[in-house]
Amino acid sequence: MQHTFKGQHITVIYDDETCTHAANCVRSLPAVFDAERTPWIDPSGASAKNIVAVVRACPSGALRYELD
């Protein structure tokens, strides 16, 4: 199932069925990706450039982004 998290300049799309829970996103950018928070993705927590870098590094491809 896909979940969409819209920020001011970027939207992050997360596919929970694809995710392998490697936690690279949480370790790389905890201000945006925080599994203890609801919602767990906050696209306003960092610049779009930094979020794009973390999303591109997702090993499972569970994260995608759309720039506004």
C-alpha positions in Angstrom: 0.0 0.0 0.0 1.3 3.4 -0.9 1.2 6.4 1.5 1.7 10.0 0.5 3.3 12.7 2.6 3.1 16.2 1.2 5.5 18.9 2.1 5.8 22.5 0.9 8.3 21.7 -1.9 8.4 17.9 -2.1 6.0 15.0 -1.7 7.3 11.6 -0.4 5.6 8.4 -1.4 6.2 5.3 0.7 5.2 1.8 -0.4 5.0 -0.3 2.8 4.8 -3.6 0.8 8.1 -2.9 -0.9 10.0 -1.7 2.2 12.6 -4.1 3.6 13.0 -2.0 6.8 16.7 -1.4 6.3 16.2 1.9 8.1 18.7 3.8 6.0 16.2 6.7 5.8 15.7 6.9 9.5 19.5 6.9 10.2 20.2 9.3 7.3 17.6 11.9 8.0 15.8 11.5 11.3 14.2 14.9 11.2 12.1 13.7 8.2 11.9 9.9 8.8 11.0 9.0 12.4 9.4 5.6 13.0 8.3 6.7 16.5 6.3 9.6 15.2 2.9 9.7 13.5 3.0 10.4 10.6 6.4 8.9 10.4 7.5 11.0 7.4 7.6 14.8 7.7 8.8 16.3 4.4 9.1 19.7 6.1 11.9 18.4 8.3 14.7 19.1 5.7 15.4 20.6 2.4 14.0 18.9 -0.7 17.6 18.4 -1.9 18.5 16.4 1.2 15.2 14.4 1.1 15.9 13.5 -2.6 19.3 12.2 -1.7 17.9 9.9 1.0 15.0 8.7 -1.2 17.4 7.8 -4.0 19.5 5.8 -1.6 16.6 3.6 -0.5 17.8 0.1 -1.1 14.4 -1.4 -1.7 12.9 1.4 -3.8 10.0 1.8 -1.3 10.5 5.5 -1.3 9.8 7.9 -4.2 9.4 11.6 -4.4 7.7 14.3 -6.5 9.0 17.8 -6.5 6.3 20.5 -6.4 
